[in-house]
Amino acid sequence: MQCDNPLIQMQAAREGIGIAELACFLGDQSGLVRLWPSEPPLLRPVWLLAHQDLRGSTRVKLVSAVIVDAFRRHAKILCDGQR
């Protein structure tokens, strides 16, 4: 099975269809077992983009700030899967 939706991948793995490469915070809370628990998780960059014409917009700045703040607050979960 090929799928680019991590929630569907998680469900398929839970149903025994195969394995899935998931973010730790998804896989750990789903009852799945890590194949290589001693290996550190892969970190991937995250980009927040805004169209050049909208970058100066107050609304875009506010929403961007909220998104950045959420990533900072949840950095530990996102980086190593720990709560």
Wavefront OBJ file of the C-alpha trace (Angstrom):
o trace
v 0.000 0.000 0.000
v 1.241 3.490 -0.794
v -0.290 6.502 0.865
v 0.913 10.011 1.680
v -1.514 10.511 4.582
v 0.133 9.691 7.936
v -3.196 9.013 9.652
v -4.147 6.420 7.042
v -0.627 4.941 7.240
v -1.008 4.662 11.016
v -4.382 2.956 10.710
v -3.066 0.547 8.068
v -0.113 -0.393 10.297
v -2.449 -0.922 13.253
v -4.535 -3.251 11.107
v -1.448 -5.270 10.187
v -1.132 -4.191 6.562
v 2.540 -3.332 7.008
v 4.858 -0.842 8.643
v 4.744 2.935 8.548
v 7.284 5.681 9.056
v 5.414 8.042 11.343
v 6.182 11.019 13.504
v 6.963 9.716 16.990
v 4.057 11.582 18.571
v 1.651 9.763 16.237
v 3.102 6.279 16.387
v 3.800 6.245 20.121
v 0.232 7.183 21.012
v -1.341 4.721 18.587
v -0.251 1.486 20.245
v 2.293 0.726 17.521
v 5.785 -0.511 18.381
v 8.939 1.201 17.164
v 11.128 -1.058 15.035
v 14.341 0.620 16.183
v 13.562 2.189 19.577
v 17.202 3.018 20.334
v 17.647 4.999 17.108
v 17.034 8.745 17.358
v 14.111 9.932 15.235
v 14.771 11.630 11.929
v 14.316 15.367 12.075
v 12.851 17.173 9.109
v 12.780 20.909 8.505
v 9.472 22.718 8.540
v 8.911 25.794 6.436
v 6.273 28.456 6.922
v 5.670 30.251 3.650
v 3.628 33.287 2.749
v 3.144 34.909 -0.614
v 5.328 37.983 -0.983
v 2.281 40.217 -1.507
v 0.684 39.006 1.745
v 3.754 38.773 3.964
v 3.194 42.264 5.385
v -0.491 41.665 6.105
v -1.429 41.935 9.767
v -3.565 38.800 9.556
v -0.783 36.764 7.956
v 1.712 38.007 10.557
v -0.644 37.080 13.399
v -1.401 33.611 12.066
v 2.291 33.026 11.345
v 3.203 34.056 14.897
v 0.633 31.629 16.345
v 1.954 28.773 14.203
v 5.585 29.506 15.132
v 4.624 29.719 18.810
v 2.819 26.366 18.649
v 5.878 24.702 17.117
v 8.104 26.216 19.818
v 5.770 25.122 22.634
v 5.607 21.587 21.277
v 9.245 21.360 20.183
v 10.082 18.514 22.586
v 7.247 16.323 21.295
v 8.053 17.179 17.681
v 11.807 16.626 18.041
v 12.037 13.443 20.051
v 8.569 12.072 20.606
v 8.668 12.630 24.353
v 5.970 14.340 26.370
l 1 2 3 4 5 6 7 8 9 10 11 12 13 14 15 16 17 18 19 20 21 22 23 24 25 26 27 28 29 30 31 32 33 34 35 36 37 38 39 40 41 42 43 44 45 46 47 48 49 50 51 52 53 54 55 56 57 58 59 60 61 62 63 64 65 66 67 68 69 70 71 72 73 74 75 76 77 78 79 80 81 82 83
